Amino acid sequence: MNDVRIGHGYDVHALAEGLRLVIGGVEIEHTKGCVAHSDGDVAIHAICDALLGALALGDIGKLFPDTSMEFKGIDSKILLRRVCDVVAEHGYKISNVDCTIAMQRPKLRPHIDTMRATLAAVMGLDVERVSVKATTTEYLGFEGREEGVSVHSVALLYK
């Protein structure tokens, strides 16, 4: 019988004027970007947490602490690749990844296909195994007030 594991990841970043907005490995034109130690890619951070969670290895902050200058401004795609290496070192493969981005603006639909392709390439997966969805919160909560962005992600691993 195959060993199958599922992990859930959740990440939040505040938004601030004049910063780069990078989500799902894609830079998006916007007046606000994520406040973070790294590039602030909230989607990749949630995916990393889902992958690490499936292996009961903690979260992204344990592996890549925000107190380390090594990770200051780092491209989160590098972190995701390293997490995928950890998955492989533990003898697992990624079956699929799914994430939902909650953000009022900008509209993310025009960027979803590029996000999926980018994430799939980093993880070494077929694009059909990577799902990215976006939703607004109908102006409710911190996402709706455009104070921040949140992402939920799940990942299925198998041996």
Backbone as JSON, one array per atom type, in Angstrom:
{
  "sequence": "MNDVRIGHGYDVHALAEGLRLVIGGVEIEHTKGCVAHSDGDVAIHAICDALLGALALGDIGKLFPDTSMEFKGIDSKILLRRVCDVVAEHGYKISNVDCTIAMQRPKLRPHIDTMRATLAAVMGLDVERVSVKATTTEYLGFEGREEGVSVHSVALLYK",
  "N": [[0.84, -1.19, 0.0], [0.52, 2.21, -0.81], [2.09, 4.97, 0.82], [0.4, 7.71, 1.74], [0.14, 11.18, 2.15], [-1.28, 14.17, 3.39], [-1.06, 17.7, 3.43], [-1.6, 20.9, 4.92], [-1.38, 24.35, 4.27], [-1.04, 27.74, 5.32], [-0.79, 31.17, 4.85], [-0.12, 34.62, 5.48], [0.33, 37.96, 4.46], [1.0, 41.35, 5.12], [0.04, 44.22, 3.22], [1.7, 46.92, 1.6], [2.24, 50.22, 0.39], [4.18, 50.83, -2.56], [5.82, 48.56, -2.63], [7.08, 45.54, -4.21], [4.83, 43.24, -5.74], [4.6, 39.94, -5.57], [3.29, 36.93, -6.44], [2.69, 33.52, -6.42], [5.01, 33.07, -7.8], [5.05, 34.99, -9.74], [5.49, 38.29, -10.81], [3.39, 41.0, -10.24], [1.81, 43.85, -11.5], [1.03, 46.46, -9.37], [-0.07, 48.84, -6.93], [0.58, 48.24, -4.37], [2.55, 46.0, -2.35], [3.74, 42.93, -0.82], [4.68, 42.95, 2.57], [7.59, 41.71, 3.85], [10.27, 39.45, 4.86], [11.51, 37.92, 2.93], [10.9, 37.75, -0.62], [8.25, 37.9, -0.25], [6.29, 36.19, -1.31], [3.37, 35.07, -0.86], [1.75, 32.94, -1.72], [3.55, 30.92, -2.5], [4.77, 30.54, -0.03], [2.65, 29.46, 1.49], [2.25, 27.09, 0.07], [4.72, 25.83, 0.5], [4.47, 25.43, 3.28], [2.33, 23.62, 3.28], [3.49, 21.4, 2.0], [5.63, 20.8, 3.76], [4.14, 20.39, 6.07], [2.75, 18.04, 5.44], [4.71, 16.2, 5.82], [5.17, 16.45, 8.47], [7.12, 18.29, 9.3], [7.2, 20.79, 10.36], [7.09, 24.34, 9.72], [7.61, 26.83, 7.12], [9.08, 28.87, 8.3], [10.64, 27.55, 10.16], [12.47, 26.13, 8.61], [13.54, 28.15, 7.0], [14.39, 30.68, 8.53], [13.16, 33.96, 9.37], [14.92, 35.53, 10.61], [17.37, 35.21, 9.58], [19.9, 36.52, 7.58], [20.58, 35.32, 5.25], [18.27, 34.73, 3.9], [17.11, 37.13, 3.32], [15.21, 39.05, 1.25], [15.11, 36.97, -0.6], [14.26, 35.09, -3.52], [11.28, 33.46, -3.53], [10.79, 31.2, -5.04], [13.14, 29.79, -4.98], [13.13, 28.89, -2.36], [10.88, 27.2, -2.45], [11.81, 25.26, -4.26], [13.84, 24.14, -2.7], [12.31, 23.05, -0.62], [10.9, 21.14, -2.07], [13.03, 19.47, -2.65], [13.54, 18.51, -0.08], [11.19, 17.04, 0.32], [11.61, 15.01, -1.59], [13.97, 13.89, -0.54], [12.93, 12.63, 1.67], [11.72, 10.54, 0.52], [9.33, 10.88, -0.81], [6.87, 11.83, -3.29], [5.3, 14.53, -5.01], [1.91, 14.61, -5.46], [-0.24, 16.38, -6.08], [-1.0, 19.92, -5.88], [-2.9, 22.49, -4.42], [-4.1, 25.77, -4.24], [-5.64, 28.65, -2.73], [-6.03, 32.01, -3.17], [-6.72, 34.87, -1.34], [-7.69, 38.03, -1.94], [-8.44, 41.4, -2.42], [-7.83, 43.33, -4.46], [-5.16, 43.48, -6.84], [-7.16, 42.18, -9.6], [-6.67, 38.78, -10.05], [-7.09, 36.81, -11.92], [-6.08, 37.16, -14.65], [-3.46, 36.32, -14.29], [-3.31, 33.76, -13.38], [-2.86, 31.4, -14.99], [-0.16, 31.7, -15.69], [0.97, 31.66, -13.14], [0.36, 29.01, -12.37], [1.85, 27.57, -14.29], [4.44, 28.44, -13.68], [4.77, 27.63, -10.97], [4.42, 24.85, -11.3], [6.66, 24.24, -12.89], [8.78, 24.84, -11.12], [8.31, 22.94, -9.12], [8.59, 20.63, -10.56], [6.41, 19.38, -11.77], [3.58, 18.3, -13.78], [1.53, 20.78, -15.25], [-1.17, 20.3, -14.89], [-1.36, 19.3, -12.39], [-1.26, 21.31, -10.61], [-3.12, 23.63, -8.97], [-4.44, 26.86, -8.9], [-6.36, 29.25, -7.41], [-8.3, 32.23, -7.14], [-9.85, 34.62, -5.03], [-12.01, 37.28, -4.05], [-12.84, 38.99, -1.02], [-15.21, 40.19, -0.89], [-14.98, 42.78, 0.06], [-14.74, 42.42, 2.79], [-13.09, 41.94, 5.94], [-9.43, 41.89, 6.51], [-8.32, 41.37, 4.01], [-10.28, 42.3, 2.26], [-10.28, 45.0, 2.91], [-7.97, 45.68, 1.77], [-5.61, 45.51, 3.2], [-4.03, 43.34, 3.44], [-3.04, 40.06, 2.23], [-4.08, 36.68, 1.93], [-3.42, 33.14, 1.86], [-4.54, 29.87, 1.39], [-3.44, 26.53, 1.24], [-3.22, 23.19, -0.01], [-1.54, 20.05, -0.13], [-0.83, 16.94, -1.64], [1.01, 14.13, -0.95], [2.88, 11.21, -1.94], [4.28, 7.93, -1.51]],
  "CA": [[0.0, 0.0, 0.0], [1.26, 3.47, -0.85], [1.99, 5.9, 1.94], [-0.15, 8.96, 1.22], [0.07, 12.21, 3.18], [-1.82, 15.46, 2.97], [-0.64, 18.81, 4.28], [-2.31, 22.17, 4.74], [-0.57, 25.53, 4.54], [-1.75, 29.02, 5.37], [0.12, 32.28, 5.06], [-0.67, 35.97, 5.39], [1.28, 39.07, 4.45], [0.45, 42.7, 5.04], [0.33, 44.96, 1.99], [2.13, 48.3, 1.81], [2.5, 50.99, -0.83], [5.52, 50.94, -3.12], [6.58, 47.31, -2.63], [6.79, 44.59, -5.29], [3.82, 42.21, -5.47], [4.95, 38.66, -6.2], [2.39, 35.87, -5.98], [2.78, 32.32, -7.26], [6.21, 33.17, -8.63], [4.8, 35.96, -10.81], [5.42, 39.69, -10.37], [2.14, 41.59, -10.71], [1.74, 45.3, -11.37], [0.06, 46.93, -8.38], [0.48, 49.93, -6.12], [1.0, 47.68, -3.09], [3.2, 44.7, -2.36], [3.78, 42.24, 0.46], [5.71, 43.24, 3.57], [8.17, 40.4, 4.17], [11.72, 39.3, 4.92], [11.88, 37.43, 1.6], [10.17, 38.52, -1.63], [6.87, 38.0, 0.22], [5.37, 35.41, -2.14], [2.47, 34.44, 0.1], [1.27, 31.67, -2.28], [4.63, 29.93, -2.38], [4.96, 30.25, 1.4], [1.58, 28.55, 1.89], [2.52, 25.79, -0.56], [5.83, 25.24, 1.27], [3.92, 24.96, 4.55], [1.53, 22.42, 3.01], [4.42, 20.29, 1.73], [6.32, 20.48, 5.01], [3.14, 19.86, 6.99], [2.45, 16.65, 5.07], [5.8, 15.38, 6.37], [5.29, 16.8, 9.89], [8.44, 18.91, 9.46], [7.06, 22.17, 10.8], [6.68, 25.3, 8.71], [8.66, 27.48, 6.34], [9.92, 29.65, 9.21], [11.59, 26.64, 10.81], [13.51, 25.8, 7.64], [14.12, 29.39, 6.47], [13.98, 31.7, 9.51], [13.2, 35.36, 8.93], [16.0, 36.19, 11.35], [18.6, 34.93, 8.86], [20.18, 37.4, 6.45], [20.68, 34.47, 4.05], [16.98, 34.7, 3.22], [16.64, 38.5, 3.13], [14.89, 39.37, -0.14], [15.28, 35.8, -1.47], [13.2, 34.67, -4.43], [10.62, 32.33, -2.88], [10.87, 30.01, -5.88], [14.3, 29.05, -4.48], [12.68, 28.2, -1.14], [10.0, 26.11, -2.87], [12.65, 24.2, -4.83], [14.51, 23.48, -1.57], [11.3, 22.25, 0.06], [10.67, 19.97, -2.93], [14.18, 18.59, -2.43], [13.3, 17.86, 1.21], [10.15, 16.04, 0.06], [12.26, 13.89, -2.28], [14.91, 13.26, 0.4], [12.14, 11.79, 2.57], [11.2, 9.43, -0.27], [7.97, 11.17, -1.29], [6.63, 12.6, -4.52], [4.13, 15.39, -4.93], [0.82, 14.22, -6.36], [-0.84, 17.62, -6.56], [-1.03, 21.08, -4.99], [-4.03, 23.37, -4.69], [-4.09, 26.92, -3.33], [-6.64, 29.7, -2.93], [-5.52, 33.33, -2.79], [-7.79, 35.82, -0.98], [-7.15, 39.38, -2.13], [-9.47, 42.22, -3.06], [-7.27, 43.88, -5.69], [-5.75, 43.52, -8.19], [-7.76, 40.94, -10.08], [-5.57, 37.85, -10.31], [-7.43, 35.88, -13.0], [-5.17, 37.23, -15.8], [-2.13, 35.81, -13.94], [-3.43, 32.4, -12.83], [-2.21, 30.4, -15.84], [1.29, 31.88, -15.55], [1.31, 31.16, -11.8], [0.32, 27.54, -12.42], [3.0, 27.09, -15.07], [5.66, 28.75, -12.92], [4.83, 26.73, -9.82], [4.63, 23.49, -11.79], [8.05, 24.12, -13.32], [9.64, 24.82, -9.93], [8.1, 21.68, -8.4], [8.8, 19.49, -11.45], [5.12, 18.74, -11.97], [2.75, 18.72, -14.9], [0.69, 21.91, -14.84], [-2.48, 19.78, -14.49], [-1.28, 18.9, -10.99], [-1.15, 22.53, -9.81], [-4.33, 24.45, -9.05], [-4.39, 28.16, -8.25], [-7.63, 29.95, -7.5], [-8.29, 33.54, -6.46], [-11.15, 35.12, -4.63], [-12.05, 38.49, -3.23], [-13.62, 38.72, 0.2], [-16.36, 41.1, -0.97], [-14.62, 43.95, 0.87], [-14.77, 42.06, 4.2], [-11.84, 41.53, 6.55], [-8.22, 42.61, 6.12], [-8.13, 41.25, 2.56], [-11.26, 43.19, 1.64], [-9.85, 46.39, 3.14], [-6.69, 45.78, 1.05], [-4.53, 45.61, 4.17], [-3.2, 42.15, 3.33], [-3.42, 38.94, 1.35], [-3.91, 35.38, 2.57], [-3.48, 31.99, 0.96], [-4.66, 28.5, 1.92], [-2.93, 25.56, 0.28], [-3.12, 21.79, 0.37], [-0.66, 19.25, -0.98], [-0.92, 15.51, -1.45], [2.28, 13.45, -1.22], [2.79, 9.75, -1.92], [5.55, 7.2, -1.54]],
  "C": [[0.88, 1.25, 0.0], [1.05, 4.27, 0.42], [1.57, 7.24, 1.36], [-0.27, 9.94, 2.38], [-0.49, 13.49, 2.59], [-1.35, 16.52, 3.95], [-1.43, 20.06, 3.92], [-1.35, 23.31, 5.07], [-1.42, 26.78, 4.5], [-0.71, 30.1, 5.62], [-0.6, 33.59, 4.81], [0.48, 36.95, 5.3], [0.5, 40.37, 4.39], [0.84, 43.3, 3.7], [0.73, 46.38, 2.34], [2.44, 48.94, 0.46], [3.97, 50.9, -1.25], [6.36, 49.68, -3.1], [6.19, 46.46, -3.82], [5.72, 43.6, -4.83], [4.18, 40.98, -6.28], [4.06, 37.6, -5.59], [2.48, 34.7, -6.95], [3.96, 32.37, -8.21], [6.12, 34.2, -9.74], [4.75, 37.37, -10.22], [4.22, 40.33, -11.05], [2.17, 43.09, -10.47], [0.64, 45.68, -10.38], [0.73, 48.03, -7.57], [1.01, 49.43, -4.78], [1.68, 46.33, -3.3], [3.26, 44.15, -0.95], [4.97, 42.68, 1.31], [6.27, 41.9, 4.02], [9.68, 40.47, 4.26], [12.26, 38.84, 3.57], [11.2, 38.31, 0.55], [8.68, 38.59, -1.31], [5.85, 37.21, -0.59], [4.5, 34.53, -1.25], [1.95, 33.09, -0.42], [2.34, 30.59, -2.13], [4.86, 29.57, -0.91], [3.89, 29.29, 1.9], [1.79, 27.16, 1.31], [3.67, 25.09, 0.17], [5.32, 24.68, 2.59], [3.08, 23.7, 4.36], [2.44, 21.21, 2.78], [5.14, 19.86, 2.99], [5.36, 19.88, 6.03], [2.8, 18.41, 6.71], [3.5, 15.7, 5.64], [6.03, 15.63, 7.86], [6.65, 17.4, 10.2], [8.35, 20.38, 9.89], [6.64, 23.07, 9.66], [7.89, 25.96, 8.06], [9.61, 28.29, 7.23], [10.95, 28.81, 9.96], [12.77, 26.35, 9.89], [14.27, 27.04, 7.16], [13.75, 30.55, 7.4], [14.14, 33.13, 9.0], [14.19, 36.19, 9.74], [17.35, 36.02, 10.65], [18.77, 35.87, 7.66], [20.32, 36.61, 5.14], [19.4, 34.52, 3.23], [16.39, 36.08, 2.99], [16.44, 38.76, 1.63], [14.94, 38.2, -1.11], [14.03, 35.56, -2.32], [12.56, 33.42, -3.82], [10.6, 31.07, -3.73], [12.07, 29.15, -5.45], [13.91, 28.27, -3.23], [11.79, 27.01, -1.49], [10.81, 24.96, -3.45], [13.35, 23.42, -3.72], [13.53, 22.59, -0.8], [10.98, 21.0, -0.76], [11.82, 18.98, -2.8], [14.04, 17.83, -1.12], [12.25, 16.75, 1.06], [10.79, 14.8, -0.57], [13.24, 13.15, -1.36], [14.19, 12.34, 1.39], [11.44, 10.66, 1.82], [9.8, 9.64, -0.82], [8.0, 11.91, -2.62], [5.37, 13.42, -4.3], [3.1, 14.9, -5.94], [0.18, 15.47, -6.96], [-0.83, 18.67, -5.46], [-2.21, 21.94, -5.41], [-3.93, 24.55, -3.73], [-5.16, 27.93, -3.74], [-6.09, 30.99, -2.34], [-6.71, 34.24, -2.5], [-7.2, 37.22, -0.99], [-8.2, 40.2, -2.88], [-9.01, 42.75, -4.42], [-5.78, 43.6, -5.71], [-6.42, 42.19, -8.52], [-6.62, 40.01, -10.5], [-5.84, 36.9, -11.47], [-6.48, 35.97, -14.2], [-3.79, 36.6, -15.55], [-2.13, 34.35, -13.53], [-2.69, 31.37, -13.68], [-0.69, 30.48, -15.74], [1.76, 31.4, -14.18], [1.37, 29.64, -11.81], [1.53, 26.98, -13.15], [4.31, 27.3, -14.32], [5.83, 27.8, -11.75], [5.09, 25.3, -10.24], [6.08, 23.28, -12.19], [8.99, 24.02, -12.13], [9.54, 23.48, -9.21], [8.33, 20.45, -9.25], [7.54, 18.69, -11.69], [4.5, 19.14, -13.29], [1.82, 19.81, -14.4], [-0.71, 21.45, -14.39], [-2.51, 19.37, -13.03], [-1.17, 20.11, -10.05], [-2.39, 23.39, -10.05], [-4.09, 25.75, -8.28], [-5.74, 28.83, -8.49], [-7.5, 31.27, -6.75], [-9.71, 33.95, -6.15], [-10.98, 36.47, -3.95], [-12.79, 38.1, -1.95], [-14.81, 39.68, 0.28], [-16.2, 42.28, -0.01], [-14.68, 43.69, 2.37], [-13.38, 41.68, 4.68], [-10.64, 42.3, 6.04], [-7.93, 42.5, 4.64], [-9.04, 42.24, 1.84], [-10.91, 44.66, 1.79], [-8.5, 46.66, 2.47], [-5.51, 46.05, 1.99], [-3.57, 44.43, 4.05], [-3.77, 41.14, 2.37], [-3.19, 37.66, 2.13], [-4.04, 34.27, 1.54], [-3.61, 30.72, 1.8], [-4.15, 27.56, 0.83], [-3.0, 24.16, 0.86], [-2.21, 21.09, -0.63], [-0.85, 17.77, -0.64], [0.41, 14.89, -1.87], [2.04, 11.94, -1.21], [4.18, 9.17, -1.99], [5.38, 5.99, -2.42]]
}
